[in-house]
């Protein structure tokens, strides 16, 4: 991230939730927002500016349709296509695969077992 970003209390909660997602599993913006009593758009806004990626694994959050979605602020393909390709590679390295259209192949990898008591 080129400019310094001050992390808000809400973003801290989102990033804490992301850290609960096990490697090799993914969640959706909707499931994450439900755990936070928030909205998918607000979650997406926090993920878009995550200065700690990929250590805080925002790549483990996809659209509820099963579509891979965006990464580092770019939905689908940036002009270079680099961000979505990076997200797909990070997930592939964890054993989470997508078809040629960008949709999750194994829906059993979806995860929503957040411990909300740790997100207050």
N, CA and C of each residue as an Amber inpcrd file, in Angstrom:
protein
   360
   0.8430000  -1.1680000   0.0000000   0.0000000   0.0000000   0.0000000
   0.8920000   1.2360000   0.0000000   0.6730000   2.1120000  -0.9430000
   1.5890000   3.2260000  -1.1220000   1.4290000   4.3040000  -0.0650000
   0.2000000   4.5690000   0.3900000   0.0550000   5.5740000   1.4290000
  -0.3170000   4.9010000   2.7450000   0.0640000   5.5410000   3.8360000
  -0.2170000   5.0050000   5.1670000  -1.7200000   4.9980000   5.3950000
  -2.2370000   3.9090000   5.9450000  -3.6710000   3.7820000   6.1820000
  -3.9210000   3.5520000   7.6630000  -4.7410000   4.4050000   8.2660000
  -5.1060000   4.2330000   9.6660000  -6.2380000   3.2190000   9.7430000
  -6.0390000   2.1720000  10.5090000  -7.0240000   1.1080000  10.6500000
  -8.0740000   1.5280000  11.6740000  -9.3550000   1.4330000  11.2790000
 -10.4550000   1.8020000  12.1630000 -10.8030000   0.6370000  13.0930000
 -11.6140000   0.9090000  14.1140000 -12.0640000  -0.1520000  15.0170000
 -12.8680000  -1.2050000  14.2470000 -13.6890000  -0.7650000  13.3090000
 -14.4620000  -1.7150000  12.4990000 -13.5200000  -2.6210000  11.6920000
 -12.5330000  -2.0290000  11.0510000 -11.5790000  -2.8100000  10.2680000
 -10.8420000  -3.8030000  11.1590000 -10.4840000  -3.4000000  12.3730000
  -9.8400000  -4.3230000  13.3050000 -10.7260000  -5.5370000  13.5570000
 -12.0370000  -5.3210000  13.7190000 -12.9720000  -6.4320000  13.9260000
 -13.0210000  -7.3450000  12.7040000 -13.0660000  -6.7460000  11.5210000
 -13.0840000  -7.5440000  10.2870000 -11.8080000  -8.3700000  10.1840000
 -10.6630000  -7.7630000  10.4430000  -9.3880000  -8.4670000  10.3270000
  -9.2650000  -9.5620000  11.3820000  -9.8310000  -9.3310000  12.5720000
  -9.8340000 -10.3750000  13.6020000 -10.6760000 -11.5650000  13.1410000
 -11.7950000 -11.2910000  12.5000000 -12.6490000 -12.3680000  11.9820000
 -11.9260000 -13.1550000  10.8950000 -11.2340000 -12.4630000  10.0140000
 -10.5030000 -13.1410000   8.9400000  -9.4840000 -14.1250000   9.4940000
  -8.8720000 -13.7700000  10.6110000  -7.8480000 -14.6280000  11.1960000
  -8.4290000 -15.9190000  11.7610000  -9.7470000 -15.9870000  11.9130000
 -10.3840000 -17.2100000  12.3850000 -10.5800000 -18.2370000  11.2650000
 -10.5130000 -17.7970000  10.0280000 -10.7720000 -18.6970000   8.8990000
  -9.5640000 -19.6220000   8.7130000  -9.7760000 -20.9310000   8.8210000
  -8.6520000 -21.8580000   8.6660000  -8.1050000 -21.8760000   7.2330000
  -6.8270000 -22.1310000   7.1160000  -6.2140000 -22.3080000   5.7990000
  -6.9390000 -23.4370000   5.0810000  -7.1750000 -23.2460000   3.7910000
  -7.8740000 -24.2560000   3.0040000  -9.3840000 -24.1270000   3.0570000
  -9.8690000 -23.1250000   3.7640000 -11.3100000 -22.8510000   3.8580000
 -11.5420000 -21.4090000   3.4470000 -12.7580000 -21.1080000   3.0670000
 -13.1080000 -19.7450000   2.6780000 -14.4640000 -19.3900000   3.2520000
 -14.7410000 -18.1070000   3.2850000 -16.0470000 -17.6280000   3.7150000
 -16.5750000 -16.6890000   2.6520000 -17.7660000 -16.1700000   2.8850000
 -18.3460000 -15.1970000   1.9600000 -18.4590000 -13.8430000   2.6560000
 -18.5990000 -12.8020000   1.8430000 -18.8190000 -11.4700000   2.3990000
 -20.0760000 -11.4880000   3.2750000 -21.1120000 -12.2080000   2.8390000
 -22.3720000 -12.2820000   3.5920000 -22.1750000 -12.9760000   4.9380000
 -21.4710000 -14.1030000   4.9630000 -21.2450000 -14.8360000   6.2200000
 -20.4020000 -14.0040000   7.1810000 -19.4020000 -13.3440000   6.6540000
 -18.5430000 -12.5070000   7.4910000 -19.3320000 -11.3300000   8.0480000
 -20.1760000 -10.7190000   7.2150000 -20.9670000  -9.5820000   7.6850000
 -21.9870000 -10.0190000   8.7340000 -22.5360000 -11.2190000   8.5950000
 -23.4840000 -11.7300000   9.5930000 -22.7850000 -11.9020000  10.9480000
 -21.5770000 -12.4390000  10.9330000 -20.8140000 -12.6300000  12.1740000
 -20.4980000 -11.2990000  12.8410000 -20.3580000 -10.2550000  12.0370000
 -20.0100000  -8.9300000  12.5540000 -21.2340000  -8.0470000  12.7840000
 -22.4240000  -8.5670000  12.4670000 -23.6580000  -7.7900000  12.5310000
 -23.4800000  -6.5120000  11.7180000 -23.1040000  -6.6980000  10.4720000
 -22.7420000  -5.6070000   9.5890000 -23.3900000  -5.8430000   8.2260000
 -22.7780000  -5.3260000   7.1810000 -23.2680000  -5.5360000   5.8220000
 -22.1280000  -6.0410000   4.9310000 -22.4680000  -6.7980000   3.8860000
 -21.4200000  -7.2680000   2.9750000 -20.6190000  -6.1190000   2.3450000
 -21.2850000  -5.0190000   2.0530000 -20.5700000  -3.8740000   1.4600000
 -19.5420000  -3.2900000   2.4360000 -19.9200000  -3.2080000   3.7110000
 -18.9840000  -2.6820000   4.7150000 -17.7840000  -3.6060000   4.8620000
 -18.0470000  -4.9080000   4.8470000 -16.9570000  -5.8890000   4.9090000
 -16.0430000  -5.7090000   3.7000000 -16.6420000  -5.6070000   2.5090000
 -15.8480000  -5.4070000   1.2950000 -14.9970000  -4.1520000   1.3670000
 -15.5550000  -3.0980000   1.9510000 -14.7880000  -1.8580000   2.1060000
 -13.5750000  -2.0420000   2.9970000 -13.7390000  -2.8090000   4.0680000
 -12.6140000  -3.0690000   4.9720000 -11.5720000  -3.9570000   4.2970000
 -12.0340000  -4.9530000   3.5410000 -11.0900000  -5.8490000   2.8660000
 -10.3160000  -5.1110000   1.7740000 -10.9790000  -4.1890000   1.1060000
 -10.3730000  -3.4430000   0.0010000  -9.1170000  -2.7040000   0.4460000
  -9.1000000  -2.2520000   1.7120000  -7.9740000  -1.4420000   2.1900000
  -7.1040000  -2.1780000   3.2030000  -7.2270000  -3.4970000   3.2680000
  -6.4450000  -4.2990000   4.2180000  -4.9440000  -4.0930000   3.9750000
  -4.2600000  -3.3880000   4.8780000  -2.8340000  -3.1440000   4.6780000
  -1.9620000  -4.3370000   5.0780000  -2.5790000  -5.3850000   5.6120000
  -1.8370000  -6.5240000   6.1330000  -1.9460000  -7.7720000   5.2510000
  -2.5250000  -7.6380000   4.0670000  -2.6790000  -8.7900000   3.1690000
  -1.3140000  -9.2400000   2.6660000  -1.0880000 -10.5170000   2.5250000
  -1.9870000 -11.6470000   2.7550000  -1.9140000 -12.2370000   4.1680000
  -1.1100000 -11.6400000   5.0700000  -1.0000000 -12.1850000   6.4270000
  -2.3640000 -12.1810000   7.1220000  -3.1240000 -11.1050000   6.9680000
  -4.5350000 -11.0810000   7.3780000  -5.2710000 -11.5220000   6.1110000
  -5.7810000 -12.7510000   6.0970000  -6.1650000 -13.4150000   4.8440000
  -7.4900000 -12.9810000   4.2090000  -7.5250000 -11.7450000   3.7100000
  -8.7370000 -11.2860000   3.0340000  -8.9880000 -12.0710000   1.7480000
  -7.9700000 -12.7640000   1.2530000  -8.1580000 -13.5900000   0.0590000
  -9.0930000 -14.7600000   0.3290000  -9.3650000 -15.0630000   1.5990000
 -10.2470000 -16.1730000   1.9540000 -11.7190000 -15.7730000   1.9950000
 -12.0600000 -14.6340000   1.4430000 -13.4460000 -14.1690000   1.4070000
 -13.8730000 -14.0170000  -0.0530000 -15.0050000 -14.6720000  -0.3940000
 -15.5050000 -14.6380000  -1.7690000 -16.9770000 -14.2270000  -1.7770000
 -17.5250000 -14.0360000  -2.9580000 -18.9410000 -13.6890000  -3.1080000
 -19.8210000 -14.8890000  -2.7440000 -21.0270000 -14.6260000  -2.2960000
 -21.9340000 -15.7080000  -1.8950000 -22.3610000 -16.5840000  -3.0660000
 -22.1680000 -16.1160000  -4.2860000 -22.4640000 -16.9170000  -5.4810000
 -21.4080000 -17.9920000  -5.7180000 -20.2820000 -17.8990000  -4.9880000
 -19.1600000 -18.8010000  -5.2050000 -18.1060000 -18.2050000  -6.1180000
 -18.3610000 -16.9720000  -6.6060000 -17.3980000 -16.2930000  -7.4690000
 -16.2340000 -15.7760000  -6.6320000 -15.0420000 -15.8820000  -7.1710000
 -13.8340000 -15.5070000  -6.4420000 -13.8490000 -14.0520000  -5.9800000
 -14.4470000 -13.1670000  -6.7370000 -14.5460000 -11.7680000  -6.3210000
 -13.2550000 -11.0070000  -6.4510000 -13.1890000  -9.9150000  -5.7360000
 -12.0550000  -9.0220000  -5.8690000 -10.9480000  -9.2930000  -4.8780000
  -9.8690000  -8.5480000  -5.0580000  -8.7140000  -8.6550000  -4.1720000
  -7.9400000  -7.3540000  -4.2630000  -7.5980000  -6.8020000  -3.1170000
  -6.8510000  -5.5510000  -3.0370000  -7.5470000  -4.4180000  -3.7960000
  -8.8790000  -4.3840000  -3.6900000  -9.6370000  -3.2800000  -4.2620000
 -10.1040000  -3.4570000  -5.6830000  -9.7260000  -4.5280000  -6.3320000
 -10.1420000  -4.7320000  -7.7170000 -11.1010000  -5.9050000  -7.8060000
 -12.2920000  -5.6660000  -8.3340000 -13.2780000  -6.7100000  -8.5720000
 -13.0270000  -7.2380000  -9.9700000 -13.1410000  -8.5420000 -10.1070000
 -12.8110000  -9.2300000 -11.3440000 -11.3890000  -8.8520000 -11.7400000
 -11.2150000  -8.3420000 -12.9430000  -9.8410000  -8.1100000 -13.3820000
  -9.4680000  -6.6410000 -13.4040000  -8.3660000  -6.3400000 -12.7640000
  -7.7670000  -5.0180000 -12.8980000  -7.2370000  -4.9640000 -14.3310000
  -6.8730000  -3.7850000 -14.8150000  -6.3410000  -3.7430000 -16.1830000
  -5.2220000  -4.7760000 -16.4030000  -4.4260000  -5.0090000 -15.3680000
  -3.3400000  -5.9850000 -15.5050000  -3.8270000  -7.4000000 -15.2200000
  -4.9760000  -7.5280000 -14.5220000  -5.4600000  -8.8330000 -14.1070000
  -4.6890000  -9.3930000 -12.9240000  -3.7170000  -8.6600000 -12.4340000
  -2.8020000  -9.1730000 -11.4270000  -3.4680000  -9.4790000 -10.0930000
  -4.3480000  -8.6020000  -9.6190000  -4.9060000  -8.8190000  -8.2920000
  -5.7390000 -10.0880000  -8.2090000  -6.6410000 -10.3100000  -9.1560000
  -7.4570000 -11.5130000  -9.1060000  -6.5830000 -12.7580000  -9.3080000
  -5.6160000 -12.6760000 -10.1760000  -4.7000000 -13.8070000 -10.3660000
  -3.9440000 -14.0980000  -9.0690000  -3.5460000 -13.0540000  -8.3540000
  -2.8460000 -13.2310000  -7.0760000  -3.7470000 -13.9260000  -6.0640000
  -5.0110000 -13.5180000  -5.9890000  -5.9630000 -14.1230000  -5.0590000
  -6.1730000 -15.5960000  -5.4070000  -6.3760000 -15.8740000  -6.6820000
  -6.5720000 -17.2570000  -7.1150000  -5.3520000 -18.1150000  -6.7890000
  -4.1590000 -17.5590000  -6.9370000  -2.9400000 -18.3160000  -6.6360000
  -2.8050000 -18.5650000  -5.1410000  -3.0870000 -17.5560000  -4.3210000
  -3.0340000 -17.7370000  -2.8640000  -3.9960000 -18.8460000  -2.4350000
  -5.2020000 -18.8240000  -2.9880000  -6.1940000 -19.8380000  -2.6290000
  -5.7930000 -21.2140000  -3.1560000  -5.2660000 -21.2660000  -4.3640000
  -4.8050000 -22.5470000  -4.9270000  -3.7130000 -23.1400000  -4.0430000
  -2.8010000 -22.2930000  -3.5630000  -1.7230000 -22.7550000  -2.6880000
  -2.2660000 -23.3530000  -1.3890000  -3.4920000 -22.9560000  -1.0070000
  -4.1400000 -23.4820000   0.1910000  -5.0920000 -24.6370000  -0.1290000
  -5.1630000 -25.0090000  -1.4150000  -6.0160000 -26.1290000  -1.8080000
  -7.4430000 -25.7450000  -2.1560000  -7.7070000 -24.4540000  -2.3430000
  -9.0450000 -23.9810000  -2.7110000  -9.0160000 -23.6540000  -4.2010000
  -9.8100000 -24.4040000  -4.9660000  -9.7560000 -24.2880000  -6.4220000
 -11.0260000 -23.6870000  -7.0150000 -10.8530000 -22.9950000  -8.1310000
 -11.9380000 -22.3450000  -8.8540000 -11.9210000 -22.8200000 -10.3000000
 -13.0980000 -22.8300000 -10.9240000 -13.1640000 -23.2330000 -12.3210000
 -12.7020000 -22.0830000 -13.2180000 -12.7250000 -22.2980000 -14.5250000
 -12.2360000 -21.2960000 -15.4770000 -13.0470000 -20.0050000 -15.4180000
 -14.3020000 -20.0780000 -14.9560000 -15.1320000 -18.8940000 -14.8360000
 -14.9580000 -18.1580000 -13.5200000 -14.1010000 -18.6740000 -12.6380000
 -13.8380000 -18.0250000 -11.3620000 -14.7640000 -18.4460000 -10.2370000
 -15.4260000 -19.6130000 -10.4000000 -16.3470000 -20.0920000  -9.3660000
 -15.7400000 -21.2380000  -8.5660000 -16.0220000 -21.2280000  -7.2750000
 -15.5410000 -22.2420000  -6.3520000 -15.9640000 -23.6310000  -6.8140000
 -15.0330000 -24.5560000  -6.8460000 -15.3290000 -25.9180000  -7.2840000
 -15.9180000 -26.7430000  -6.1440000 -15.3080000 -26.7060000  -4.9680000
 -15.7300000 -27.5470000  -3.8440000 -16.4110000 -26.7050000  -2.7630000
 -17.7310000 -26.6760000  -2.7970000 -18.4950000 -25.8440000  -1.8510000
 -18.3510000 -26.3080000  -0.4000000 -17.8310000 -27.5220000  -0.1860000
 -17.6210000 -27.9830000   1.1930000 -16.4930000 -27.2050000   1.8740000
 -15.7510000 -26.4040000   1.1200000 -14.6750000 -25.5930000   1.6910000
 -15.1910000 -24.2770000   2.2790000 -16.4890000 -23.9970000   2.0770000
 -17.0770000 -22.7940000   2.6710000 -17.1060000 -22.9540000   4.1870000
 -16.8360000 -21.8720000   4.8990000 -16.7120000 -21.8990000   6.3560000
 -17.4040000 -20.6690000   6.9360000 -18.1710000 -20.8700000   8.0210000
 -18.8380000 -19.7310000   8.6570000 -18.9290000 -19.9000000  10.1720000
 -17.9620000 -20.5550000  10.7530000 -17.9920000 -20.8740000  12.1810000
 -17.2700000 -19.8230000  13.0290000 -17.5790000 -18.5740000  12.7770000
 -16.9300000 -17.4860000  13.4980000 -17.3110000 -17.4950000  14.9720000
 -16.3420000 -17.1680000  15.8230000 -16.5930000 -16.9940000  17.2410000
 -16.8580000 -15.5090000  17.4430000 -18.1450000 -15.1350000  17.4110000
 -18.5280000 -13.7180000  17.4990000 -18.1010000 -13.0720000  18.8130000
 -17.9310000 -13.8720000  19.8650000 -17.5260000 -13.2940000  21.1520000
 -16.1320000 -12.6730000  21.0710000 -15.3410000 -13.0930000  20.0970000
 -13.9950000 -12.5410000  19.9290000 -13.9660000 -11.3450000  18.9780000
 -15.1550000 -10.9110000  18.5480000 -15.2380000  -9.8290000  17.5570000
 -15.8890000  -8.5720000  18.1080000 -16.0090000  -8.4660000  19.3910000
 -16.6730000  -7.2890000  20.0070000 -15.7420000  -6.1190000  20.1000000
